[in-house]
């Protein structure tokens, strides 16, 4: 039997699916959490942005949403599934898959020297699930700085553990015009969820995904410093959004 001479070719390395960006205490209740950045997504609303997932490190996200332990990563958000709220995230899908991948060890710990190039020329979504304010500000700021733009939202402006520097990095989620005005006076840019037919408040712009069909990756107004945005409540649980909004402005 004859064998071909020469060296066997090594199979090309598969691109990393994601990275562990932080493992440590939640800034909201000191419980163990993890931040994982994934490199690809099927989310047609955002487009191909790097997605960051903020999860309990020790509890499956589906279980955490049922027991209330998701407060470590969602804080006092009224829209949590545990509160029977209107959160649009299907926790049993992407968050659950990312957590299971983390448990299997498929994500390496991020090293700037070895992995920063994966983020170069990319746009980054802070908090595909979980609230960025659960993470030390310096960590999220560093993640955002790896790319060429970011979006982010926090619902923790009233939480006792909230770091006010997040006003510089994330839109502050608001559920009423009055709430939005309160946060804007503190220097925040807001992202207000509204009922269909609500009027825009003064200084607000309707989410361009709603009004123009634009993907987040092409819009990037939700960077915490550009515009106050309003969006019509959406998702399979949108009928749970019960806030009595008052139309203001024109």
SVG drawing of the C-alpha trace seen along z (x, -y; Angstrom):
<svg xmlns="http://www.w3.org/2000/svg" viewBox="-54 -69 61 71">
<polyline fill="none" stroke="black" stroke-width="0.4" points="0.0,0.0 1.4,-3.4 1.0,-6.5 1.1,-10.1 4.2,-11.9 4.2,-15.2 2.8,-16.8 -0.8,-16.4 -2.6,-19.8 -3.9,-21.0 -7.6,-21.8 -8.2,-25.6 -9.2,-26.8 -12.9,-27.6 -13.7,-31.1 -14.6,-31.7 -18.3,-31.7 -17.9,-34.1 -16.0,-35.1 -16.4,-35.4 -16.0,-39.1 -16.7,-39.2 -17.2,-36.8 -17.9,-38.3 -20.4,-39.9 -23.6,-41.6 -23.6,-45.3 -27.3,-44.9 -27.2,-42.2 -23.6,-40.8 -24.7,-37.4 -22.4,-35.6 -23.0,-36.7 -21.2,-36.3 -21.1,-38.4 -20.6,-36.6 -20.2,-38.3 -21.3,-36.3 -20.0,-37.0 -23.0,-36.2 -26.8,-36.5 -30.0,-35.7 -31.7,-38.8 -33.1,-40.6 -33.9,-43.8 -30.4,-44.4 -28.5,-43.0 -25.0,-41.4 -24.0,-43.2 -21.9,-41.6 -24.4,-40.6 -23.6,-40.6 -25.5,-38.4 -25.6,-39.1 -26.6,-35.9 -26.5,-34.4 -23.3,-32.3 -24.8,-29.6 -28.5,-29.3 -30.1,-28.5 -31.8,-31.8 -35.2,-30.0 -35.0,-28.9 -33.8,-32.2 -36.7,-34.0 -39.1,-31.6 -37.6,-31.9 -36.9,-35.7 -33.1,-35.2 -33.0,-37.1 -33.0,-40.2 -29.2,-39.8 -29.2,-40.6 -32.5,-42.5 -32.7,-44.3 -36.0,-45.9 -37.3,-45.9 -41.1,-45.7 -41.1,-43.9 -39.3,-40.8 -41.1,-37.5 -41.0,-36.9 -43.2,-39.9 -45.5,-38.7 -44.2,-41.6 -44.0,-42.4 -40.3,-41.6 -40.0,-40.5 -37.0,-38.2 -37.7,-34.5 -35.4,-33.3 -35.8,-29.7 -34.1,-30.3 -30.9,-32.4 -30.2,-33.2 -30.7,-29.5 -28.5,-28.4 -25.7,-30.8 -25.9,-29.7 -25.7,-26.0 -22.7,-26.8 -21.0,-28.6 -21.6,-25.5 -20.1,-23.3 -17.0,-25.6 -17.3,-26.6 -16.4,-30.3 -12.8,-31.2 -12.1,-34.0 -11.5,-37.2 -7.9,-38.3 -7.3,-41.7 -4.1,-40.6 -5.6,-37.4 -9.2,-38.3 -9.7,-42.1 -9.4,-41.7 -12.8,-39.8 -14.4,-43.1 -12.6,-45.4 -14.9,-47.3 -17.9,-45.7 -20.9,-47.3 -21.8,-46.0 -25.1,-45.5 -24.7,-45.9 -27.3,-43.6 -29.1,-41.4 -30.4,-39.9 -29.7,-41.3 -29.1,-44.9 -25.7,-46.4 -25.9,-48.1 -25.6,-44.7 -21.9,-44.8 -19.2,-47.1 -19.2,-50.2 -15.6,-49.9 -16.2,-46.5 -19.1,-47.6 -17.2,-50.7 -14.2,-48.6 -16.5,-46.2 -18.1,-49.1 -14.7,-50.6 -13.6,-47.4 -15.9,-48.2 -16.9,-51.2 -20.2,-51.8 -22.6,-50.4 -26.2,-50.4 -27.4,-49.8 -30.4,-50.2 -30.7,-50.2 -33.8,-50.0 -31.9,-50.5 -31.8,-54.3 -33.8,-54.0 -31.9,-51.1 -29.8,-51.7 -26.8,-50.0 -27.0,-52.1 -23.8,-53.7 -24.7,-57.1 -21.9,-56.8 -24.2,-54.5 -26.1,-57.7 -23.1,-58.2 -23.2,-54.7 -26.9,-53.5 -30.3,-54.8 -32.4,-54.8 -35.6,-52.8 -38.7,-54.7 -42.4,-53.6 -44.2,-56.9 -43.5,-60.4 -43.2,-61.7 -40.6,-59.0 -38.7,-59.9 -38.7,-63.6 -37.4,-62.8 -34.4,-60.9 -33.7,-63.5 -33.4,-66.1 -30.7,-64.0 -28.8,-64.0 -29.9,-60.8 -31.0,-59.9 -34.2,-57.8 -35.8,-54.9 -39.5,-55.0 -41.8,-52.1 -45.2,-53.4 -48.6,-52.0 -49.7,-52.1 -51.2,-55.5 -49.3,-57.4 -47.9,-60.8 -44.2,-61.5 -43.0,-63.8 -41.1,-66.9 -37.6,-66.0 -38.4,-62.3 -37.8,-60.4 -39.7,-57.3 -37.5,-54.2 -36.3,-54.0 -36.9,-50.2 -40.6,-51.1 -40.8,-54.1 -38.3,-53.2 -37.6,-49.5 -34.0,-50.3 -31.8,-47.8 -30.1,-48.9 -26.7,-48.3 -27.5,-51.0 -29.1,-53.4 -27.0,-53.4 -29.0,-56.3 -29.4,-54.3 -25.8,-55.0 -26.7,-56.8 -25.7,-60.2 -27.5,-61.0 -31.3,-61.0 -34.4,-60.3 -36.2,-57.4 -39.7,-56.1 -40.9,-52.7 -44.3,-50.9 -44.4,-48.0 -43.6,-44.8 -43.1,-41.1 -45.2,-38.1 -45.9,-39.4 -46.8,-43.0 -50.3,-42.7 -48.9,-42.6 -47.7,-46.2 -50.3,-47.9 -48.9,-51.3 -51.4,-54.1 -49.4,-56.4 -50.3,-60.1 -49.8,-61.5 -47.7,-64.7 -46.1,-66.9 -46.8,-66.7"/>
</svg>
